[in-house]
């Protein structure tokens, strides 16, 4: 199954191409409704069900799902917001052989299936409709959304009204941005994709497990990647980045410090920041990580200038992002801003979607951008992008961004091209967090990198 992510417009285009190629809308709807019924059955079992149907094709999917569940022996009731407007949805409504109540008259059931509105919603639900949906959801044991929870915006993940949280969301052909972007993603529960016979590709994808080869018999510490980490005013942050790079598989890590510190592993080589230029002249340096704990003093600007002039692949984080501003880079680089840092770098970047902002920032900087947050968007200057939408909430603690910078540095140093290195680093960081469980600190996260790798 494809892990592409389609926007609302891209999904409409893909459906139109499928119809033009000879697949009727009715066939697509039949496959979608069957998929919803099958997924609901597998997830909830033979619970009595209430299917809420809207007036469009999402509602048509709901009528088909109700019919298939009824054929399985499920006690199914249907409530509708109104009569279908579209031809295929009207045909699905006509094929449903049971009664249809109005939404205001609907009685709750243990299984609630929301087929009111799906992809393409641009405004919130009517207050009364939202109230009916939430009331019925409160009284259900299991809640299933068809395509998307009714009341979220497809492309931005924004909440347009106040939908309930669902246990399962069944979508079609591909994921949509709202399945991975917050806050909508938190309402989707488990998301499954049903194949309805639509072929589509996109430059936007879901972040999946990377392919990172293990060291071979001919590898040595330099072929596995030499990472130079530039320290600064807060040495603990750069030590975290260096430690993370080593545990993520770099063969050699050099930590350049203003003052010699203690606590980093003995395997990490410690040098004075005065040796920065000489270190960066070493052609074996595969990546430079600068920013964690750097500070914004004049010597920090000097260090960033040396790193930029070196021509080495860069991971630029934290304070270095503020010093960099909106400059365009002339070397392979990965920027790792959170929301505030991206806004500071590009204050005029007022675009509605996090995906659009990440792509625009990458194009302006001429670098890969890892736009961090509860959802992380990774974007390349050529328009490729990926979403990591399931970050562990326990990552919201000091130092985890420094760890991420080090992990990405290790991926870059071992020869992955910047977009792939950024994706691999984000995935490993997230997997380490899942393995660390609850209540971890950044130091703990590093200890789970080897298992994640």
N, C-alpha and C positions, 0 to 999 in steps of 0.2 A: 504494500500500500504506500502510495506517495506520501512524503512528509513535506510537500510543498504547502505554502500558506497562500490563499487567494483572498484578495480584497473583494468587497461587494461587487464592484464593477467588473473585476476579472472573472468572478464566478458567473455573473450574468453573461459575459462574453463566451465563457466556456459552455454554458448551457445552450446559448444560441448556436454555437458551432455544432454541438451534438445534434440539435434539432435539424439544422441545415444538412447535416450528413445523413439524416434519415431516421433518427430516433425521436419519436413523437414525445411531446411534453407529458402526455398521459402515461407513457412507458416509464419515463424518468420518475414520475410521481408514484407509480405503482412500486417501483424498486425502492424508493425512499421510504414509503409507508411500510413495506414489508421489512426493511431494515430496522425501522423504529420498533415494530412489533417484536421482531426477533431479539433485539437488544434489551428491550424492556422485559421480555419473558425470561431471558437468561439472567438478568440482574435482579428482578423482583419476584420471579415465580408467578404462580397463578392468582395473584392478588386481584380483588375486585378493583376495576379501574374507572377513572373519570378522565375523558379526553376533552380538552378545551381547544376548540377550533376557531381560528380567525377567518377573515373573509378572503384571504389570498391563497397562494400556493402552499404556504406553510400549513394553513388550515386543511388544504386538500391532502397533504401528507398525513395529517391527523385522522381524517376520515378513513383513509386506506389502512392506517395502523389499527384503528378501532375494529375494522372489518376482519383483519387477520387475527387479532386477539380473540375476537368473538368466535372465529372458526376453531381456535384452540380450546374453547370451552371457558374462556374467561368471562366473568360477568362485567360487561362494559356498558358505560353510559357516555353519551356525548352531549356537551353543552357548547353552544356557538355564540360568537359575538355578533354575527350577522350572516346573511346568506352570501355564499361565495360570489365573487365578482368575475373571476377568471374562468375560462372555458374548462380547463382540466380540473380545477378545483370544484366547479359545479358538477362535473361528471362524477367525481369522487363522492360528492355529497349525495348524488342521486343513487350511487351504488351502495351506500350505507343503508342497511335494511332494519335499522332500529330508530327509535324516537330521537329527536334533538330538542333539548331544553334551551332556554335562553340562559346566558351567563348569569343573570341575576337570580335565576331559579335553581341553579346547579346545587346539588347536594354533594358533600364531600365523599371521598372514597380513599381506601388505603393507598392506592397507587394513583398519583396525579400525573398526567402527561400534558405538558404545555405546548400546544401547537398554534398559539395565537399569532405571533409574529416572529420571523426569523431574520435572515440576512437582509440588510438594506434599510432597517429602521432608522429614521432620522429625527424622530421626536419622541418624547416620552408618552407612555400610555395615559389615556384619560384617567382622571383621579378615581372615578368609580370602578373602571376596569381593573386598575392596579389594586384597588381595595378588594375586589372579588378574588383576584388571583392570589393575593397574599393570605386572605382568609381561608381559602380552600387549601393552600399549601401548608398552612399551620396545622390543619387537621389531617393531613396525609402522612403516612409512614414513609413512603418513598416518593421522590419527585424526579421526573424525567423531563428534560427540555428537548424540543425538536429543533435542531440546527443551532439555536442560541436561546438563552433565557429571554423571554419577552421583556423588553425595556432596556436593552444594552445596544450601544452603537458598534457596528461590525468592525470598522477600520481602526478606531481609536481605543476601544475597550472602555469607553466612558459609560457611566450609568445614567440613562436618560430619565428614568423614573425610579421606582424602588422595588425591583424584583426580588423574590425570595432566592435563597441559595438552593441549588439543585444537587441531587446525588449523582445524576448521570446526565450527560448531554450527548445526543446522537446527531452527528453532522454528516454531510454528504460530499463525497469525492475528495475533499481536502479539508484541512483545518482552515479557520478564518482568524484574522488577527486577534479578535476578542477572546478566542479560546486560550490565548497565551498572554495578552496584555492585561495588566491590572487597571482598575479594580474588577473588570468583568470576569477575568479568569477565575477569581476566587468564588464566583457564583456557579461555575459550570460543573463542579465536582469532577468525576471521572469522565473523560471525553473519548468517545469512540467514533471512528470514521467508517461510513458505509459506502461501499463501491456501488455506484449506480450507472456505471458505464460512461463516465465523462473523463476524457483524457485532458489534462491541463498541466502546464508547467508555469513556474514563477521564479523570479529572482529572489523571492522571500521564502525561507524555509524554517522548519522547526529544528532546534538544536538537538542533534542525536549523538549517540556514542561515537567518538572519533576513532580512527585507525591510527594507532601510534605503535610502530614496530619496536620490539624489544632490542636491546643491544645485541649485535652479532659477535662471532668469535674474533673478527678483525677490528672491532671497535676499541677505542682507547679514550682517555679522559677528554682529549681535545675533540675527537670526532663526535663525542656525545654532546658537545656544546660547552663553550666557555662563556659564562655570564659575568659581566661586571656590574655591580650594584653601587651606585653613587650615594654615599651617606650625607648627612647634613646636621641640622640643628637638633633633630630628635632621633638619636641613634637607634632607639629601639625599633622604629618603623623600618629603617633600612636593614636592620638585622633580621627582622621578620621576612622581608623580601628575599634576602640572600638565603636564609634557611629554607624558605619555600622553594626557591629555584633548585637548591641541591636535592631536596626530597622529591621534587618532580622529575628528576632524572638528568639534570645537567651534570656533565662530567667534571666541571671545574668552575668554582665560583670565587670571584674576587670581590671583597667588600672594601670600598675606599672610604675612610673615616676621617673626620676632623681630629678626633682624639681616640686613642686606642681604648676599646671597650671590652668587656668580658661577657660571656654568656652564649655567644654563638658557637656552633660546633667547631671543633678543632679542624675539621676537614675544610672549612672555609678559610681562604687565604685573606689575611688582613693587611692592608696597605694604607699609607697616609694619603689624604686627599691631594697633597702636593704631587703625588705620582700619577694623577689622573691622565695627563697628556701622554705620558710614556705608556701607561696601561692601554689606552685607547689606540695607540700606534701599533699594538700587537695585532697582526692580521688574523690571529686565531680567535679573537673576540667575536662571538657570534651574535651577541645581544648586549645592549646597555640598558639597565633599568635605572631610571632617574625620576625622582619625585617623592617617594615615600620618606617622610621626615626631612625633606630638603631644607625647608624654610624659604624665606623670600629676601634674604639679605643680599648684599652685593656679591659676596663670594658664591652664593647660590646661582646668581645670574651668570657669573664666570663659569661655573661648572656646567650649566645648561648650554652655554655657548660652546664650550669644548666638546660636549657630547654631540651637539648638532653639527659641528664642523668635522667631526671624526668620520662621517660617512657610514658608521656602523648602524645596523638595525637597532631601533630604539623602542623601548616601552616607556611612555611618559605618563606619569601619574601625579596626583596630589598637587603640591606647591608648584611643581614644574609646569603644570597645565596653566596655572595663573600667570606664571612668568612668560609662558609661550604666547598667550593671548590667541588671536585668530590667525597667526602666521601660517603660511603654506609651507609644508616641509618638502625637502628635496631628497629625502632618503626613505628607505623602508621604515615605517613607524607605526606603532599602535598607541592610540590615546585611550585612557581609561577613566573618563569623567563620570561623576555622579551628576544628578540633576543640577545642583548649584554650580558645579564647575563648568558644565556645558553652557549654562546660561551666562556665566561670567565670560567665557571665551567668545560666545556668539550671542550677544544681548539682543540682536535684531532677528534672531531665528525664531520667529513666532509662527510655528506651524502646528496644526491641531493634533497630529499623530506623532507619537514617540518614534515610530519607524521613519516618518518623513524627516523629523529633526535629526535623527542619527545619520540618515543618508546625506542630508544637506551638509551636516558638519563634516562628514568624511570627504565629500566632494570639495569643500572649501579648504580643508586642511591638507588634502592630498595624502591622507593616511587612513588606516583602519580605525574606527571608533568603537570602543566597547562602552556603551551607554548604560551604566550600572543602575541597579535598583531592584525592587521586588520582582520586576521583570527586567531582563537585560537584553538590549538590542545590539547586535554586532553588525556593523555596516562597513562596506568597502567603498572606495572612491568610485568604482565602476558600477555601483548600484546593487551589488549582491548584499543580502542581509539575512540574518538569522535571529530568531527569538528564543531565549531561554526563559520560560515563563513559570518555572516551578522552584524558585529559589527557597531554600530553607529559611524561615523567619529568624532563626537563631544566628544567621549571618549578620544581623543588624547590631554588631558590636565592634568596638575599636580594633583596628589592625587587620581585619579580614580583607580590606582592599589592598593593603600592602602585600598580603599573602598572594592575592590574585595577580598582582603585578609581577611577583617573582615567578609564579607558575607560568604565566604567559611568556616571560623572559626565557624560561627553560625550553618552552616549545619553539620559540623563535630561534634560539641558539642552535637547536638540533637540526635546523634547516627547513622547517615548515614555512610556507609562504605566509605573509602576515595575516590574511583573513583566516586561513586554516589554523595558524598558531593561536589566534585569538579565540576561535571557537573551541579548540582543544583545551586551552587553558580555562575557559569558563566552565566547560563540562567537568573537567577534573576538580575544579574548585567546588562546584555544586555537589559532585559525588562524594568528595571528602566530607562535606558538611552533612550529607545524609548519613554517612557512616559514623560521624562524630556524635550524632544524636542530639540531645537537648543540653542547653546550658554550657556549651563549650566557649572557650575564648580562642583568640587567633592562634596562640601557641599550640593549643590542642588540635586545631584544624590541620596544622602542618604534619602532625603525627599520623594523620589518616591519608595523606597524599600517596604514600607508597602503595597502600591497599587499593586506593582508587585507580592508580596507574596500572 
